[in-house]
Amino acid sequence: MKPDIELHRVYDHADVAPGRYRVLVDRLWPRGVRREDLVYDAWPKDLAPSPELRRWFGHRPDRWAEFHQRYASELGGDAQRQELSALLRDAGGRPITLLYGAKDPDHNHALVLRDALLRAARHSS
């Protein structure tokens, strides 16, 4: 079964429907957000892009294609594949919301992570 995975900016997380499994997908805590104000169920920091890749990308749309490829490659490692499976298992069949801090909804790592989760779900069924 294909999981229901949607993306929301951390700053708009109040719009997330109740009952969803909320996953903070940034390696660093989002700026300007108090910890007690963000509702989330999991924070798998190791699934975020490596610090080197994150710094190299710098949210530059002209680097998006290469970033997408490099991050997808990072997510293909054994440890990351196990983390992806664990996240899906921990969601327990609930719809998943990936919470991210980036400003650009069309060029951010949560998009790549959603694709990796959907692939992991296909391979586990």
SVG drawing of the C-alpha trace seen along z (x, -y; Angstrom):
<svg xmlns="http://www.w3.org/2000/svg" viewBox="-7 -33 38 40">
<polyline fill="none" stroke="black" stroke-width="0.4" points="0.0,0.0 1.3,-3.4 1.6,-5.6 0.0,-9.0 2.9,-11.5 2.5,-15.2 4.9,-18.1 4.5,-21.1 6.8,-24.0 7.5,-23.9 6.2,-27.5 2.8,-26.3 2.6,-23.2 -0.7,-24.3 -2.4,-23.4 -1.5,-19.7 -4.6,-17.6 -4.8,-15.7 -3.9,-12.0 -1.0,-12.3 2.5,-11.1 4.5,-14.3 8.2,-14.0 10.7,-16.8 13.1,-16.2 15.7,-18.9 19.1,-18.0 19.1,-21.4 16.3,-22.8 14.3,-25.4 15.2,-29.0 12.7,-31.0 10.6,-28.0 10.4,-27.3 10.7,-23.6 7.5,-23.6 5.6,-25.1 6.3,-22.4 4.3,-19.2 6.1,-16.3 6.3,-12.5 9.8,-11.8 13.0,-13.7 15.3,-11.3 18.2,-13.6 20.3,-10.9 17.8,-11.0 18.5,-14.7 21.1,-15.6 24.7,-15.4 26.0,-18.8 28.5,-19.0 25.7,-18.4 23.4,-20.9 26.0,-23.6 27.0,-22.9 23.4,-23.2 22.7,-26.4 19.1,-26.3 20.3,-27.4 17.7,-26.3 20.5,-26.1 22.1,-23.3 18.8,-21.4 19.2,-18.6 22.7,-17.7 21.5,-18.1 18.6,-15.8 20.8,-13.1 23.4,-13.4 20.9,-13.3 19.0,-10.4 22.4,-8.6 22.9,-9.3 19.5,-7.9 20.4,-4.7 22.9,-3.7 22.2,-0.7 21.7,-2.7 19.4,-5.2 17.3,-2.5 16.8,-0.9 15.9,-4.3 13.4,-4.8 11.8,-1.4 11.7,-2.2 10.0,-5.5 7.3,-3.8 6.9,-1.1 6.7,-3.7 4.0,-5.6 1.9,-2.5 -0.1,-3.0 -1.0,-6.6 -0.7,-9.3 2.7,-11.0 3.6,-14.7 7.2,-15.7 7.9,-19.0 10.8,-21.1 12.1,-24.6 13.2,-25.6 11.5,-28.6 11.3,-27.1 8.5,-24.5 9.9,-23.3 13.6,-22.9 14.0,-21.3 15.2,-18.0 11.7,-16.9 10.7,-16.3 13.6,-13.9 12.9,-12.2 9.3,-11.7 10.3,-9.9 12.7,-7.7 10.0,-6.8 7.6,-5.9 10.3,-3.7 11.0,-2.1 7.3,-1.4 7.1,0.3 10.0,2.5 8.7,3.6 5.3,4.6"/>
</svg>
